Every structure is written in C-alpha cells, then in structure tokens.
Amino acid sequence: MTADDSFGRLDDDDYPAYTMGRAAEMLGTTQSFLRAVGEARLVTPLRSAGGHRRYSRYQLRIAARARELVDQGTPIEAACRIVILEDQLQEARRLNAEHRRAAEASKAPAA
C-alpha cells in the first residue's frame, strides 16, 4: 500500500487509524478503559503487524458512548451491553426503512 492509498482510507470510518494511546487521548480516558471495552467485546481493535491495537473512528464512537454511560454510574459490562443493543436497534431500523422503501417502490404503478 502506498502513502497515497493510506491517505484515501483515512476517510473510511472502519479504517484502524488510531493507536491505543491516541484513541485513549481522543476519548479522554485511559488505555485500561479501552482494554476493558475490548474484553467486554464491545469493540475488537485490529492489530498492527507488531501486535499493537488499532482503532477506527467507528470503534471510537462506540467506546465514547460506553464512556458516557460509565461516567453516569453504569457498570462497564452493562454499559457495553447497552451500547451493543443500541447499535443493533439502529441497524434494525435502517433495514426496516430499506424494506419499506423497496415495498413501496414495488407497489408504485408503472408509468
């Protein structure tokens, strides 16, 4: 992969661009918090060739939501489960909207 390819991927929400230290800094949390959300299977960071954890922007948004809940007093395991359920609900709603649009389009009279 060339440097030009790497820069193009930075716009990709799923590209693991952030080291654990940088991710923790961006979230205003500790590296142990990121390890904990990983152990709770909320996020699964990719590993660099050297074995270091790398996080995507999407994973950071998910971890940030868990941190909000933890800051409000929710135990980390419960916060992770809540975030997983919120994410699943959002995806289900997106799929339902897609199916509704497809059903409406199939019912539309031919012009």
C-alpha positions in Angstrom: 0.0 0.0 0.0 1.4 3.4 -0.9 1.2 6.6 1.1 -1.5 7.8 -1.3 -3.6 4.7 -0.7 -3.3 5.2 3.1 -4.4 8.9 3.0 -7.5 7.9 1.0 -8.5 5.3 3.6 -8.5 7.9 6.4 -12.0 8.9 5.3 -13.1 5.3 5.9 -14.9 5.0 9.3 -13.7 1.4 9.6 -10.0 2.1 8.9 -8.0 1.3 12.0 -6.1 4.6 12.0 -5.6 5.3 15.8 -3.2 3.7 18.2 -4.4 2.8 21.7 -2.6 5.8 23.2 -4.1 8.2 20.7 -7.6 6.7 21.0 -7.5 7.0 24.8 -6.3 10.6 24.5 -9.1 11.4 22.0 -11.7 9.9 24.3 -10.3 11.5 27.4 -10.0 8.1 29.0 -7.3 5.5 29.9 -5.9 2.7 27.9 -7.2 0.3 30.6 -10.7 1.5 29.7 -10.1 0.6 26.1 -8.9 -2.8 27.2 -12.0 -3.3 29.3 -14.4 -2.5 26.4 -12.4 -4.9 24.3 -12.7 -7.6 27.0 -16.4 -6.9 27.1 -16.4 -7.4 23.3 -17.8 -4.0 22.6 -15.0 -3.2 20.2 -12.4 -5.5 18.7 -9.5 -3.5 17.6 -7.4 -4.7 14.7 -3.7 -5.5 15.4 -0.8 -3.9 13.6 2.0 -6.2 12.3 3.7 -5.6 15.6 0.6 -6.6 17.6 -0.4 -3.2 18.7 -4.2 -2.4 19.0 -5.5 0.0 16.3 -8.9 1.6 16.4 -11.3 3.0 13.8 -13.4 6.1 14.1 -16.5 3.9 14.3 -15.0 2.0 17.2 -14.1 5.3 18.9 -17.7 6.5 18.7 -18.9 3.2 20.2 -16.3 3.4 23.0 -17.2 7.1 23.6 -20.9 6.2 24.1 -19.9 3.5 26.6 -17.7 6.0 28.4 -20.7 8.4 28.7 -22.7 5.6 30.4 -19.9 4.7 32.7 -19.4 8.3 33.7 -23.1 8.3 34.6 -22.5 5.4 37.0 -23.4 2.4 34.8 -21.1 -0.6 35.4 -18.8 -1.1 32.4 -20.3 -4.5 31.5 -23.8 -3.1 31.5 -22.7 0.0 29.5 -21.2 -2.2 26.9 -24.3 -4.3 26.6 -26.5 -1.2 26.3 -24.3 0.2 23.5 -24.4 -3.1 21.7 -28.2 -3.2 21.9 -28.5 0.5 20.8 -26.3 -0.3 17.8 -28.4 -3.4 16.9 -31.6 -1.3 17.2 -30.2 1.4 14.9 -29.2 -1.2 12.3 -32.6 -2.9 12.5 -34.4 0.4 12.0 -32.2 1.1 9.0 -33.0 -2.3 7.4 -36.7 -1.8 8.1 -36.7 1.6 6.4 -34.9 0.0 3.4 -37.5 -2.8 3.2 -40.3 -0.2 3.4 -38.9 1.8 0.6 -38.4 -1.4 -1.5 -42.0 -2.5 -0.8 -43.4 1.0 -1.7 -41.4 1.1 -4.9 -42.7 -2.3 -6.0 -46.3 -1.2 -5.4 -45.9 2.0 -7.4 -47.9 1.9 -10.7 -45.7 1.6 -13.8 -45.6 4.9 -15.7 
